[in-house]
């Protein structure tokens, strides 16, 4: 294996680097300053002569609210960028891993979304990710993995924002009607690696177990000994530019059936993350 990691500076890209370093797997870590996935000719030039066997695309436009106005940039990175990687994959027979999101669904179901369900995004970010899902099928060597609420060591994630809020305020209002599943980068990396070993191309849902935003935040802040008050709120109370699905739990059917691995609970994953960042 020789793996090209795009968007390598983000939390998922960093997790892959730690994993590959530990296992002695050869990789090239390319952040945005080194490689722009929206530039097809630059991509072609970059992979030339490097004997890359796999591309893991961790590059993404993740600013959900900003994407309502800045939708062209979201479409460019999350849509055309994936198209470019799919073209490179097809031309060079390179296996391509790409991550999509629970936000391709509208949240109107009351049971977990399966890989059979039809996407229907509520916002421009979700649309941009769905565009990427359509473009990845240009290559036959793809793994398309939907995730939700990704967290791990990195510059930003929902829990990092919660910790920042908790330093500034004594009362936090958190939505209890936004239900999905946290996805810990270390678990996601391992599950992806198992799929690569099996060469089991296709569409997957890979997350830890379901929780509401409120449930997750309450668990985390109690674990770290925060003494403030957490109050229940509704997602519509926050009047954010982008609509969010209320229920977007993904069903992991297909993962265990393929590689005999079950993702750990969100509590177990959260505990390991908090230990990793020395908060418990």
Buried (B, 14 or more C-beta within 10 A) or exposed (E): BEBBBBBBBBBBBBBBBBBBEEEEBEBBBBBBEEBBBBBBEEBBEBBEEEEBBBBBBBBBBBBBBBBBEBBEBBBBBBBBBBBBBBBBBBEBEBBBBBBBBBBBBBBEBEEBBEBEBEBEBBBBBBBBBBBBBEBBEBBEBBBBBBBBBBBBBBEEBBBBEBBEBBEEEEEBBBBBBBBBBBBBBBBBBBBBBBBBEEEBBEBBBBBBBBBBBBBBBBBBBEBEEBEEEBEBBEBEEEEEEBBBBBBBBBBBEBBEEBBEBEBBBBBBBBBBBBEBEEEB
